[in-house]
Amino acid sequence: QVQLVESGGGLVQAGGSLRLSCAASGSIVSISYMGWYRQAPGKQRELVASITSGGNTNYADSVKGRFTISRDNAKNTLYLQMNSLKSEDTAVYSCAARQTPYVYWGQGTQVTVSS
């Protein structure tokens, strides 16, 4: 199985930047998809960004042009670079990985953007 551990969350001012990391360990083979999700107070969990094994990326409209998802395969790590942060980006961010037939989730990391 796969274990995922997020890090890099914290408090940042509006307009600032933050980089989240998701370190994967375990049986890291045949992962077809990885993504970052977030859940803000009073909001439904939403997909923020995703990347396939082939490198195709997808972003929520609300973060396009501001967030970038990337991988470092040598370090088995997924990243989310967040720029021009807004107060509405405040949420718990979690990473997920699909290794058919399973989906694995990290514990989540809190991102708080102050206005």
Rosetta constraint file for C-alpha pairs under 8 A:
AtomPair CA 1 CA 26 HARMONIC 5.78 0.50
AtomPair CA 1 CA 27 HARMONIC 5.25 0.50
AtomPair CA 1 CA 28 HARMONIC 7.59 0.50
AtomPair CA 2 CA 24 HARMONIC 6.62 0.50
AtomPair CA 2 CA 25 HARMONIC 5.72 0.50
AtomPair CA 2 CA 26 HARMONIC 4.79 0.50
AtomPair CA 2 CA 27 HARMONIC 5.62 0.50
AtomPair CA 2 CA 28 HARMONIC 6.22 0.50
AtomPair CA 2 CA 104 HARMONIC 6.53 0.50
AtomPair CA 3 CA 24 HARMONIC 5.60 0.50
AtomPair CA 3 CA 25 HARMONIC 5.19 0.50
AtomPair CA 3 CA 26 HARMONIC 6.02 0.50
AtomPair CA 3 CA 104 HARMONIC 7.14 0.50
AtomPair CA 3 CA 105 HARMONIC 7.69 0.50
AtomPair CA 3 CA 106 HARMONIC 7.15 0.50
AtomPair CA 4 CA 22 HARMONIC 6.18 0.50
AtomPair CA 4 CA 23 HARMONIC 5.59 0.50
AtomPair CA 4 CA 24 HARMONIC 4.70 0.50
AtomPair CA 4 CA 25 HARMONIC 6.67 0.50
AtomPair CA 4 CA 95 HARMONIC 7.31 0.50
AtomPair CA 4 CA 96 HARMONIC 7.63 0.50
AtomPair CA 4 CA 104 HARMONIC 7.36 0.50
AtomPair CA 4 CA 105 HARMONIC 6.35 0.50
AtomPair CA 4 CA 106 HARMONIC 4.61 0.50
AtomPair CA 4 CA 107 HARMONIC 7.61 0.50
AtomPair CA 5 CA 21 HARMONIC 7.99 0.50
AtomPair CA 5 CA 22 HARMONIC 5.34 0.50
AtomPair CA 5 CA 23 HARMONIC 5.24 0.50
AtomPair CA 5 CA 24 HARMONIC 6.71 0.50
AtomPair CA 5 CA 106 HARMONIC 5.28 0.50
AtomPair CA 5 CA 107 HARMONIC 6.54 0.50
AtomPair CA 5 CA 108 HARMONIC 7.71 0.50
AtomPair CA 6 CA 20 HARMONIC 7.00 0.50
AtomPair CA 6 CA 21 HARMONIC 5.48 0.50
AtomPair CA 6 CA 22 HARMONIC 4.31 0.50
AtomPair CA 6 CA 23 HARMONIC 6.48 0.50
AtomPair CA 6 CA 94 HARMONIC 6.98 0.50
AtomPair CA 6 CA 95 HARMONIC 7.01 0.50
AtomPair CA 6 CA 106 HARMONIC 6.30 0.50
AtomPair CA 6 CA 107 HARMONIC 6.86 0.50
AtomPair CA 6 CA 108 HARMONIC 5.95 0.50
AtomPair CA 6 CA 109 HARMONIC 6.05 0.50
AtomPair CA 7 CA 20 HARMONIC 5.81 0.50
AtomPair CA 7 CA 21 HARMONIC 5.23 0.50
AtomPair CA 7 CA 22 HARMONIC 6.47 0.50
AtomPair CA 7 CA 109 HARMONIC 6.20 0.50
AtomPair CA 8 CA 18 HARMONIC 7.25 0.50
AtomPair CA 8 CA 19 HARMONIC 5.97 0.50
AtomPair CA 8 CA 20 HARMONIC 4.55 0.50
AtomPair CA 8 CA 21 HARMONIC 6.08 0.50
AtomPair CA 8 CA 109 HARMONIC 7.34 0.50
AtomPair CA 9 CA 18 HARMONIC 7.34 0.50
AtomPair CA 9 CA 19 HARMONIC 7.60 0.50
AtomPair CA 9 CA 20 HARMONIC 6.21 0.50
AtomPair CA 9 CA 109 HARMONIC 5.35 0.50
AtomPair CA 9 CA 110 HARMONIC 5.27 0.50
AtomPair CA 9 CA 111 HARMONIC 4.94 0.50
AtomPair CA 9 CA 112 HARMONIC 7.91 0.50
AtomPair CA 10 CA 109 HARMONIC 7.95 0.50
AtomPair CA 10 CA 110 HARMONIC 6.13 0.50
AtomPair CA 10 CA 111 HARMONIC 5.06 0.50
AtomPair CA 10 CA 112 HARMONIC 6.10 0.50
AtomPair CA 11 CA 111 HARMONIC 6.20 0.50
AtomPair CA 11 CA 112 HARMONIC 4.79 0.50
AtomPair CA 11 CA 113 HARMONIC 5.91 0.50
AtomPair CA 11 CA 114 HARMONIC 7.25 0.50
AtomPair CA 12 CA 16 HARMONIC 6.20 0.50
AtomPair CA 12 CA 17 HARMONIC 7.26 0.50
AtomPair CA 12 CA 18 HARMONIC 7.48 0.50
AtomPair CA 12 CA 111 HARMONIC 7.86 0.50
AtomPair CA 12 CA 112 HARMONIC 6.34 0.50
AtomPair CA 12 CA 113 HARMONIC 5.02 0.50
AtomPair CA 12 CA 114 HARMONIC 6.24 0.50
AtomPair CA 13 CA 85 HARMONIC 7.57 0.50
AtomPair CA 13 CA 113 HARMONIC 5.38 0.50
AtomPair CA 13 CA 114 HARMONIC 4.78 0.50
AtomPair CA 13 CA 115 HARMONIC 6.22 0.50
AtomPair CA 14 CA 84 HARMONIC 6.96 0.50
AtomPair CA 14 CA 85 HARMONIC 5.24 0.50
AtomPair CA 14 CA 86 HARMONIC 5.05 0.50
AtomPair CA 14 CA 87 HARMONIC 6.27 0.50
AtomPair CA 14 CA 113 HARMONIC 5.70 0.50
AtomPair CA 14 CA 114 HARMONIC 5.66 0.50
AtomPair CA 14 CA 115 HARMONIC 5.27 0.50
AtomPair CA 15 CA 83 HARMONIC 7.09 0.50
AtomPair CA 15 CA 84 HARMONIC 4.19 0.50
AtomPair CA 15 CA 85 HARMONIC 4.84 0.50
AtomPair CA 15 CA 86 HARMONIC 6.39 0.50
AtomPair CA 16 CA 83 HARMONIC 6.16 0.50
AtomPair CA 16 CA 84 HARMONIC 5.45 0.50
AtomPair CA 16 CA 85 HARMONIC 5.52 0.50
AtomPair CA 17 CA 81 HARMONIC 7.52 0.50
AtomPair CA 17 CA 82 HARMONIC 5.42 0.50
AtomPair CA 17 CA 83 HARMONIC 4.37 0.50
AtomPair CA 17 CA 84 HARMONIC 6.17 0.50
AtomPair CA 17 CA 85 HARMONIC 6.21 0.50
AtomPair CA 18 CA 81 HARMONIC 6.20 0.50
AtomPair CA 18 CA 82 HARMONIC 5.20 0.50
AtomPair CA 18 CA 83 HARMONIC 6.67 0.50
AtomPair CA 19 CA 79 HARMONIC 6.83 0.50
AtomPair CA 19 CA 80 HARMONIC 5.61 0.50
AtomPair CA 19 CA 81 HARMONIC 4.46 0.50
AtomPair CA 19 CA 82 HARMONIC 5.90 0.50
AtomPair CA 20 CA 79 HARMONIC 5.52 0.50
AtomPair CA 20 CA 80 HARMONIC 5.01 0.50
AtomPair CA 20 CA 81 HARMONIC 6.45 0.50
AtomPair CA 20 CA 82 HARMONIC 7.90 0.50
AtomPair CA 21 CA 77 HARMONIC 6.59 0.50
AtomPair CA 21 CA 78 HARMONIC 5.69 0.50
AtomPair CA 21 CA 79 HARMONIC 4.58 0.50
AtomPair CA 21 CA 80 HARMONIC 6.55 0.50
AtomPair CA 22 CA 77 HARMONIC 5.42 0.50
AtomPair CA 22 CA 78 HARMONIC 4.91 0.50
AtomPair CA 22 CA 79 HARMONIC 6.27 0.50
AtomPair CA 22 CA 95 HARMONIC 6.50 0.50
AtomPair CA 22 CA 106 HARMONIC 7.83 0.50
AtomPair CA 23 CA 75 HARMONIC 7.80 0.50
AtomPair CA 23 CA 76 HARMONIC 6.08 0.50
AtomPair CA 23 CA 77 HARMONIC 4.49 0.50
AtomPair CA 23 CA 78 HARMONIC 6.51 0.50
AtomPair CA 24 CA 28 HARMONIC 7.27 0.50
AtomPair CA 24 CA 76 HARMONIC 5.49 0.50
AtomPair CA 24 CA 77 HARMONIC 5.98 0.50
AtomPair CA 24 CA 78 HARMONIC 7.94 0.50
AtomPair CA 25 CA 76 HARMONIC 7.26 0.50
AtomPair CA 29 CA 99 HARMONIC 7.66 0.50
AtomPair CA 30 CA 99 HARMONIC 6.05 0.50
AtomPair CA 30 CA 100 HARMONIC 7.92 0.50
AtomPair CA 31 CA 53 HARMONIC 6.72 0.50
AtomPair CA 31 CA 97 HARMONIC 6.64 0.50
AtomPair CA 31 CA 98 HARMONIC 5.63 0.50
AtomPair CA 31 CA 99 HARMONIC 4.64 0.50
AtomPair CA 31 CA 100 HARMONIC 7.59 0.50
AtomPair CA 32 CA 52 HARMONIC 5.69 0.50
AtomPair CA 32 CA 53 HARMONIC 4.89 0.50
AtomPair CA 32 CA 97 HARMONIC 7.70 0.50
AtomPair CA 32 CA 98 HARMONIC 5.89 0.50
AtomPair CA 32 CA 99 HARMONIC 6.26 0.50
AtomPair CA 32 CA 100 HARMONIC 7.77 0.50
AtomPair CA 33 CA 50 HARMONIC 7.18 0.50
AtomPair CA 33 CA 51 HARMONIC 5.91 0.50
AtomPair CA 33 CA 52 HARMONIC 4.40 0.50
AtomPair CA 33 CA 53 HARMONIC 5.91 0.50
AtomPair CA 33 CA 97 HARMONIC 5.73 0.50
AtomPair CA 33 CA 98 HARMONIC 5.23 0.50
AtomPair CA 33 CA 99 HARMONIC 7.65 0.50
AtomPair CA 34 CA 50 HARMONIC 5.67 0.50
AtomPair CA 34 CA 51 HARMONIC 5.48 0.50
AtomPair CA 34 CA 52 HARMONIC 6.37 0.50
AtomPair CA 34 CA 78 HARMONIC 7.92 0.50
AtomPair CA 34 CA 95 HARMONIC 7.17 0.50
AtomPair CA 34 CA 96 HARMONIC 5.51 0.50
AtomPair CA 34 CA 97 HARMONIC 4.39 0.50
AtomPair CA 34 CA 98 HARMONIC 6.39 0.50
AtomPair CA 35 CA 47 HARMONIC 7.23 0.50
AtomPair CA 35 CA 48 HARMONIC 7.44 0.50
AtomPair CA 35 CA 49 HARMONIC 5.60 0.50
AtomPair CA 35 CA 50 HARMONIC 3.95 0.50
AtomPair CA 35 CA 51 HARMONIC 6.19 0.50
AtomPair CA 35 CA 95 HARMONIC 5.60 0.50
AtomPair CA 35 CA 96 HARMONIC 5.31 0.50
AtomPair CA 35 CA 97 HARMONIC 6.63 0.50
AtomPair CA 36 CA 47 HARMONIC 6.24 0.50
AtomPair CA 36 CA 48 HARMONIC 5.46 0.50
AtomPair CA 36 CA 49 HARMONIC 5.34 0.50
AtomPair CA 36 CA 50 HARMONIC 6.25 0.50
AtomPair CA 36 CA 80 HARMONIC 7.55 0.50
AtomPair CA 36 CA 93 HARMONIC 6.71 0.50
AtomPair CA 36 CA 94 HARMONIC 5.70 0.50
AtomPair CA 36 CA 95 HARMONIC 4.50 0.50
AtomPair CA 36 CA 96 HARMONIC 6.46 0.50
AtomPair CA 37 CA 45 HARMONIC 6.71 0.50
AtomPair CA 37 CA 46 HARMONIC 5.52 0.50
AtomPair CA 37 CA 47 HARMONIC 4.47 0.50
AtomPair CA 37 CA 48 HARMONIC 5.14 0.50
AtomPair CA 37 CA 49 HARMONIC 7.16 0.50
AtomPair CA 37 CA 93 HARMONIC 5.61 0.50
AtomPair CA 37 CA 94 HARMONIC 5.20 0.50
AtomPair CA 37 CA 95 HARMONIC 6.13 0.50
AtomPair CA 37 CA 96 HARMONIC 7.65 0.50
AtomPair CA 38 CA 45 HARMONIC 5.54 0.50
AtomPair CA 38 CA 46 HARMONIC 5.60 0.50
AtomPair CA 38 CA 47 HARMONIC 6.66 0.50
AtomPair CA 38 CA 48 HARMONIC 6.63 0.50
AtomPair CA 38 CA 91 HARMONIC 5.81 0.50
AtomPair CA 38 CA 92 HARMONIC 5.38 0.50
AtomPair CA 38 CA 93 HARMONIC 4.31 0.50
AtomPair CA 38 CA 94 HARMONIC 6.09 0.50
AtomPair CA 39 CA 43 HARMONIC 6.16 0.50
AtomPair CA 39 CA 44 HARMONIC 6.02 0.50
AtomPair CA 39 CA 45 HARMONIC 4.33 0.50
AtomPair CA 39 CA 46 HARMONIC 6.46 0.50
AtomPair CA 39 CA 91 HARMONIC 5.24 0.50
AtomPair CA 39 CA 92 HARMONIC 5.43 0.50
AtomPair CA 39 CA 93 HARMONIC 6.76 0.50
AtomPair CA 40 CA 44 HARMONIC 7.28 0.50
AtomPair CA 40 CA 45 HARMONIC 7.36 0.50
AtomPair CA 40 CA 89 HARMONIC 7.83 0.50
AtomPair CA 40 CA 90 HARMONIC 6.24 0.50
AtomPair CA 40 CA 91 HARMONIC 4.14 0.50
AtomPair CA 40 CA 92 HARMONIC 6.44 0.50
AtomPair CA 41 CA 91 HARMONIC 7.05 0.50
AtomPair CA 47 CA 59 HARMONIC 7.75 0.50
AtomPair CA 47 CA 60 HARMONIC 6.63 0.50
AtomPair CA 48 CA 59 HARMONIC 5.78 0.50
AtomPair CA 48 CA 60 HARMONIC 5.18 0.50
AtomPair CA 48 CA 63 HARMONIC 7.15 0.50
AtomPair CA 49 CA 57 HARMONIC 7.10 0.50
AtomPair CA 49 CA 58 HARMONIC 5.45 0.50
AtomPair CA 49 CA 59 HARMONIC 4.36 0.50
AtomPair CA 49 CA 60 HARMONIC 6.30 0.50
AtomPair CA 49 CA 68 HARMONIC 7.78 0.50
AtomPair CA 49 CA 69 HARMONIC 6.37 0.50
AtomPair CA 50 CA 57 HARMONIC 5.48 0.50
AtomPair CA 50 CA 58 HARMONIC 5.23 0.50
AtomPair CA 50 CA 59 HARMONIC 6.68 0.50
AtomPair CA 50 CA 69 HARMONIC 6.92 0.50
AtomPair CA 51 CA 55 HARMONIC 5.78 0.50
AtomPair CA 51 CA 56 HARMONIC 5.40 0.50
AtomPair CA 51 CA 57 HARMONIC 4.41 0.50
AtomPair CA 51 CA 58 HARMONIC 6.59 0.50
AtomPair CA 51 CA 69 HARMONIC 7.12 0.50
AtomPair CA 51 CA 70 HARMONIC 7.51 0.50
AtomPair CA 52 CA 56 HARMONIC 5.32 0.50
AtomPair CA 52 CA 57 HARMONIC 6.70 0.50
AtomPair CA 57 CA 69 HARMONIC 7.37 0.50
AtomPair CA 59 CA 63 HARMONIC 6.63 0.50
AtomPair CA 59 CA 64 HARMONIC 5.90 0.50
AtomPair CA 60 CA 64 HARMONIC 6.34 0.50
AtomPair CA 63 CA 67 HARMONIC 5.63 0.50
AtomPair CA 66 CA 82 HARMONIC 6.13 0.50
AtomPair CA 66 CA 83 HARMONIC 5.11 0.50
AtomPair CA 66 CA 84 HARMONIC 6.11 0.50
AtomPair CA 66 CA 85 HARMONIC 7.73 0.50
AtomPair CA 67 CA 80 HARMONIC 6.71 0.50
AtomPair CA 67 CA 81 HARMONIC 5.47 0.50
AtomPair CA 67 CA 82 HARMONIC 4.53 0.50
AtomPair CA 67 CA 83 HARMONIC 6.05 0.50
AtomPair CA 68 CA 79 HARMONIC 8.00 0.50
AtomPair CA 68 CA 80 HARMONIC 5.66 0.50
AtomPair CA 68 CA 81 HARMONIC 5.08 0.50
AtomPair CA 68 CA 82 HARMONIC 6.69 0.50
AtomPair CA 69 CA 78 HARMONIC 7.46 0.50
AtomPair CA 69 CA 79 HARMONIC 5.69 0.50
AtomPair CA 69 CA 80 HARMONIC 4.65 0.50
AtomPair CA 69 CA 81 HARMONIC 6.45 0.50
AtomPair CA 70 CA 78 HARMONIC 5.98 0.50
AtomPair CA 70 CA 79 HARMONIC 5.24 0.50
AtomPair CA 70 CA 80 HARMONIC 6.59 0.50
AtomPair CA 71 CA 76 HARMONIC 7.57 0.50
AtomPair CA 71 CA 77 HARMONIC 5.88 0.50
AtomPair CA 71 CA 78 HARMONIC 4.56 0.50
AtomPair CA 71 CA 79 HARMONIC 6.03 0.50
AtomPair CA 72 CA 76 HARMONIC 5.95 0.50
AtomPair CA 72 CA 77 HARMONIC 5.34 0.50
AtomPair CA 72 CA 78 HARMONIC 6.46 0.50
AtomPair CA 73 CA 77 HARMONIC 6.47 0.50
AtomPair CA 85 CA 89 HARMONIC 6.50 0.50
AtomPair CA 85 CA 113 HARMONIC 6.81 0.50
AtomPair CA 86 CA 90 HARMONIC 7.64 0.50
AtomPair CA 86 CA 113 HARMONIC 6.26 0.50
AtomPair CA 86 CA 114 HARMONIC 7.92 0.50
AtomPair CA 86 CA 115 HARMONIC 7.55 0.50
AtomPair CA 87 CA 112 HARMONIC 7.51 0.50
AtomPair CA 87 CA 113 HARMONIC 4.86 0.50
AtomPair CA 87 CA 114 HARMONIC 5.92 0.50
AtomPair CA 87 CA 115 HARMONIC 5.98 0.50
AtomPair CA 88 CA 113 HARMONIC 7.65 0.50
AtomPair CA 89 CA 111 HARMONIC 7.60 0.50
AtomPair CA 89 CA 112 HARMONIC 7.50 0.50
AtomPair CA 89 CA 113 HARMONIC 6.72 0.50
AtomPair CA 90 CA 110 HARMONIC 7.81 0.50
AtomPair CA 90 CA 111 HARMONIC 5.40 0.50
AtomPair CA 90 CA 112 HARMONIC 4.61 0.50
AtomPair CA 90 CA 113 HARMONIC 5.45 0.50
AtomPair CA 91 CA 110 HARMONIC 6.11 0.50
AtomPair CA 91 CA 111 HARMONIC 5.54 0.50
AtomPair CA 91 CA 112 HARMONIC 6.66 0.50
AtomPair CA 92 CA 108 HARMONIC 5.99 0.50
AtomPair CA 92 CA 109 HARMONIC 5.46 0.50
AtomPair CA 92 CA 110 HARMONIC 4.43 0.50
AtomPair CA 92 CA 111 HARMONIC 6.05 0.50
AtomPair CA 93 CA 108 HARMONIC 5.26 0.50
AtomPair CA 93 CA 109 HARMONIC 5.29 0.50
AtomPair CA 93 CA 110 HARMONIC 6.22 0.50
AtomPair CA 93 CA 111 HARMONIC 7.01 0.50
AtomPair CA 94 CA 105 HARMONIC 6.99 0.50
AtomPair CA 94 CA 106 HARMONIC 5.80 0.50
AtomPair CA 94 CA 107 HARMONIC 6.54 0.50
AtomPair CA 94 CA 108 HARMONIC 4.20 0.50
AtomPair CA 94 CA 109 HARMONIC 6.48 0.50
AtomPair CA 95 CA 105 HARMONIC 5.94 0.50
AtomPair CA 95 CA 106 HARMONIC 5.55 0.50
AtomPair CA 95 CA 108 HARMONIC 7.09 0.50
AtomPair CA 96 CA 103 HARMONIC 6.86 0.50
AtomPair CA 96 CA 104 HARMONIC 5.49 0.50
AtomPair CA 96 CA 105 HARMONIC 4.54 0.50
AtomPair CA 96 CA 106 HARMONIC 6.47 0.50
AtomPair CA 97 CA 103 HARMONIC 5.68 0.50
AtomPair CA 97 CA 104 HARMONIC 5.24 0.50
AtomPair CA 97 CA 105 HARMONIC 6.70 0.50
AtomPair CA 98 CA 102 HARMONIC 5.97 0.50
AtomPair CA 98 CA 103 HARMONIC 4.47 0.50
AtomPair CA 98 CA 104 HARMONIC 6.42 0.50
AtomPair CA 99 CA 103 HARMONIC 6.07 0.50
AtomPair CA 99 CA 104 HARMONIC 7.80 0.50
